[in-house]
Amino acid sequence: MIDHGAKLRILDELEAPSLWADIEGPEPRPNPVSDPTMWPRRLGTAAVAIAVGIAGVLVAVNALGPPGHQSASLDTHTWSSHDIPGLHLVVDHPPEWRVQPFDELVGHAGFVGSVISNIDDHFRHPDLGPNEHTSAWDLRDLSDDAVVISIERVTAIATPGVEKDTELPLDLERARRSAGGTRDRYFDQGWVQLWLPFTASGRADSVFVWFGPEATEHDREVARRIVASIRLIPS
């Protein structure tokens, strides 16, 4: 039979450890603020937190679009309409994009239409000296994320034999890309110029579109939809 009394006597003979020192008050831990050995670790943690915060801000900025202008909605129902009376056309555009109508003489030829762009700039022709003129716009000082659309007509150009107007809507994918060595290259290297001629009300018109080398795909799509919105002013 197991002698339970003997086992209990053994437990009575064991000396219990003294815990009063720990109970009365443990030794204070070092303060990480005043402990110089903790500073590198705390600085490293703070640096990581700051880096994560900056990365988050950059992601948000990229999502909103380039810092030079507001990102426009692709919902054309929120856009504004702009009449071009000299061409008997109307075009839709985001309210964030700038519209510059023009009706002027270029040499002895009339030049009428509107420029629409994602930047706030007043467009001018290059200065070619006395007795020299061009209908081209001088785009050489614009930001690399710029997109510029010129809907225009030069009255000195005749198109004999035109039978009917161009079928609308216009498709920018059918535009012609200008050659790199053309004389009228008044924009920086790396830019893309597209030319889309069309006929409206029996008159020859043109759409020119310029994309800067850093133009976003979002703004390129806005340009495509602007061109597709060109239509005759309802009679």
C-alpha positions, 0 to 999 in steps of 0.5 A, spaced: 500 500 500 502 507 498 504 510 504 501 517 503 503 520 510 511 519 508 510 523 501 506 529 505 512 529 510 517 530 505 513 536 502 513 539 509 521 538 509 522 542 503 524 550 504 519 554 500 523 560 496 522 567 498 518 571 494 517 577 498 523 581 495 519 581 488 512 582 491 515 588 495 517 592 489 520 589 482 526 593 480 524 599 475 525 597 468 530 602 464 526 608 460 527 607 453 527 615 452 533 616 457 536 610 455 541 612 449 542 604 447 534 604 445 535 611 441 538 607 434 532 602 435 527 608 436 530 612 430 529 606 425 522 605 427 520 612 426 524 612 419 520 606 417 514 609 419 515 616 415 517 612 409 511 608 409 507 615 410 511 618 404 509 612 399 502 612 401 502 620 399 505 618 392 501 613 391 495 617 392 498 623 388 499 618 382 492 615 383 489 623 382 493 624 376 499 629 375 500 635 379 500 640 374 492 640 373 486 637 375 484 630 373 478 630 369 472 625 369 471 620 363 463 621 364 462 625 358 455 627 362 459 631 367 462 635 361 461 642 358 459 644 351 462 649 347 460 652 340 465 653 335 460 658 330 465 659 325 465 652 323 458 650 325 460 645 330 459 644 337 464 639 342 464 637 349 470 637 354 471 636 361 470 643 365 477 642 368 480 643 361 481 650 358 478 652 351 481 658 347 477 660 341 480 663 335 478 667 329 484 671 326 488 672 320 494 668 318 498 672 313 492 673 308 488 667 310 483 666 315 484 662 321 478 660 326 476 654 331 478 653 338 484 650 342 482 645 348 487 643 353 489 640 359 493 646 361 492 653 363 496 656 357 495 662 352 496 659 345 500 663 340 503 662 333 511 662 333 514 668 331 517 667 324 519 674 323 516 679 318 512 677 312 512 670 315 506 666 318 504 660 320 497 657 323 501 652 327 501 653 335 508 654 338 508 648 343 515 648 345 515 651 352 509 647 355 509 641 360 511 634 358 504 632 360 500 636 356 495 634 351 493 640 346 487 639 341 486 644 335 479 644 331 480 649 326 479 651 319 484 655 314 479 659 309 485 659 304 484 652 303 479 649 298 477 642 297 474 641 290 470 635 289 468 634 296 461 630 295 459 629 302 461 630 309 465 626 313 461 621 317 461 622 325 463 621 330 470 622 329 475 616 331 482 619 333 485 612 331 484 614 324 488 620 325 495 621 321 501 621 325 506 627 322 513 625 320 518 627 325 522 632 320 516 636 318 518 644 317 512 645 322 515 642 328 514 647 333 514 642 339 519 639 343 522 632 341 518 626 344 511 629 342 506 626 338 502 630 333 496 627 330 492 630 324 485 628 322 482 632 316 474 631 316 469 635 312 463 639 315 458 642 312 462 642 305 468 645 308 475 642 309 476 642 317 482 639 321 483 636 328 490 636 330 492 633 337 499 633 341 501 629 346 507 630 351 511 625 352 509 624 359 501 625 357 497 620 362 493 614 358 487 618 362 488 624 359 489 621 352 483 617 353 479 624 355 482 627 348 479 621 344 472 622 347 473 630 346 474 628 338 469 623 338 464 628 341 465 633 335 458 634 331 454 639 327 451 645 331 443 643 331 440 647 326 
